[in-house]
Amino acid sequence: CEEGGATGASVTLGEGCGPQACTNACASAGVCTGVACMKIHSPTSVDELKDLFGTGATQAEKEAIGCCIDTSGIAGMLDRLFAGGIIANSYNENDPLCWDVSKITDFTAFCAGCATFNGDVSTWDTSRVTVFEAMFASAYGFNGDISKWDVSKANDFNAMLGGGKNFNRDLNWDVANAVNLVNFLQGAAIFNGDISKW
């Protein structure tokens, strides 16, 4: 699989991100074919990742973006990537985002204001994250399963799910290090999830 003259490495998908789904997405974009989906981009910064959603990409490429990007080279902040929903609306939002976010420490406003986003982020390794502030604030359509996320190092959850009108999932997290939970679920009108371990 080649894009811009660079050959990608085979995708390693976590549980819930089936290889066939990835292969189908990439094949439909016309950028990857064959049994194994290949990662075609390896951004090393948030700006580079944002550029992949730019005007130069075809709609098919945007729709395959969740599986065909190697994000393992991005460390630190993955903030405001989808804020406002403009970028998030450029691909099939119910598909899994099979990204390696294991080096990310800050998700501030990652998808704040994404009215329709409901991408599958259930397999993400969030064990290094310390800031989740407004990550899904006013992401009205989001009801993803994030129950298995490791948030034990996080201290800032301010408005993380504030305004999440459709969010209703169990959150049996270790929040012992939480300092700021202000407005964490403010406006999450139907929330009835289990937080008994808090």
Secondary structure, DSSP 8 states (H G I E B T S, - for coil): -EETTEE--B----TTS-HHHHHHHHHHHTS--SSS-B--B---SHHHHHHTTSTTS-HHHHHTTTTSB--TT--EE-TTSSTTSTTGGGS-TTSB-----TTEEE-TTTTTT-SS---B-TT---TT--B-TTTTTT-TT-----TT---TT--B-TTTTTT-TT---------TT--B-TTTTTT-TT-----TT-
